[in-house]
Amino acid sequence: QVQLVESGGGLVQSGGSLSLSCAASGFTFSGYAMNWYRQAPGKEREFVATISRRSNTQYVDSVKGRFTISRDNGKNTVYLQMNSLKLEDTAVYYCNTNVGLENYWGQGTQVTVSS
C-alpha cells in the first residue's frame, strides 16, 4: 500500500532554514508527481509546491525564491528545502501524491518559525 512518511520538521528562528523529507513506498515513485501542502492553525490546507515526473516544479507565490522542491528517484524521496523562513510559514507540512484515482497523504511534520 502507498505510504508517505515526512520528517525534518522542527523549531527554527525567523530567517533560518529547514529541510523536509518524504519517504515514499508502495508505488512506482518515479512515475508520479509529488506535492507538498501545509496547514496553519485555523486555516485550510494549502498547496506549497509540486514536482513532476520529469522534475518540473511549481510553487505557491508566497514561497517562490525561498523554497525548493526536489526528488531522488533512487531513494523514493521528495524533499522541501526551506530558506529565509518567516513566521507565516509555521504550519504542519504534508507530503501528497495521486496514484490512480486515490489521493494519498503523509502524517505531516510540524514546522514552527519563531521570532
N, C-alpha and C positions, 0 to 999 in steps of 0.2 A: 504494500500500500504506500501511497505517497506520504512522505514525511518531510517537513521543513523545520529545522532547528536553528534558531537565531542565537547569537552570542555576541559579546563585546560591548554591551551597554554599560552604563555607569554614571558617575557624577563627575562633571567637568566644569571648570570655570568658563565664563564667557570669553570668547576668543580662542578657546582651546580646540583640541581635535579628538575625535574618537573614530575607531574603525569597527564596523559591524560585519559579522559574517553570517551566512545562512547555508548550512549544510543540507543538501537535498538527497533524497533516496526514494526508491520505488518507481522511478520512471527514467526515461532516457533524457537526462538533463540537457544534453547538448541540442536537443530538438525543440526546446521550448524557451519562450521569453520568460524572464524573471523580473519581478517587481518588488519595490519597497513602498510600503504605506506607513503612515503614522497616525496616532490618535492622541491628541492632547486632552487633558481633563476637561470634561464638559463640552467637548467638540466632537464633530463627526470624524470618522476615519477619512484621511485624505491621501491621495496619490503623491508620492515623492519622486520616484524615478523608475525607469524601466530599461532593460537591456534585451535586445532581440537575440535570436539565434546567431546572427552574424555580428553581434556586439555593437549594433547601432543603439544609441542611447537617447533618452529624452528625460527632461526634468521639469518639475513644477518651477514656476518663475522664482519663487522665494528662496530656492536653494541653488539656482544656477550660479556657477562660478565658485561655489563653496563645497558642494558635494560631488563625489564621483562614484558612479556605479561601475562595477567590473565583474567579470566572471572567469572562473578557471574550470573549464570543462573536464580536465583531468582529475580534478578534486571534487567535482559536482558541488561547487560552492560559488555563491554570489556574494559580493562584498559591497559595502557602502562606506566610503571614506568621507568623513565629515570634518571639514575645517572651518575656522572662523565661526564657531558655534555661537548662537545667540540664545537669549532667554526663551524666545518663542519657538526654539527647536525642541524644547522639553516635551516629550511625548513617549508613548510606547511605540516602538518601531516593529513593523510586521513584514515578514517575507511572504511573497504570494506568487502563485503561478496558476495557470489554467491548463489542465490536461484533459483532453476530450471535452466533455460537457461539464466537468467538475472544476470548481474553484477551490483552491487549497490555501490554507494559512498556517503559518507557524504560531507558536505560543506567544511570541512577542518578547522584546527586550526593552527595558526601561532606559531612557536617556534623560538625564536631568542636568540642565545647564544652570549654574549659579552665578550670581553677580559678584 
